[in-house]
Amino acid sequence: MLAFLITVFGYSIFGYVIATFATYFIGRDAEEKDAPIAGSREIEELKSEIIALRKIIENQKKD
């Protein structure tokens, strides 16, 4: 039981350290004005697809 608790504690500390490093690097990227936002390319593609679908729907309503 003690070994299990030590293992869980070790994983928790390891996860905390890794999360701290990840937060630091993500924060550094977010501070740069020219840095791309995660998922921004996909969002732009979705926006253009929505616009195209709206045009198709409007054309079908007119017919």
Secondary structure by P-SEA (a helix, b strand, c coil): caaaaaaaaaaaaaaaaaaaaaaaaaaaaaacccccccaaaaaaaaaaaaaaaaaaaaaaaac
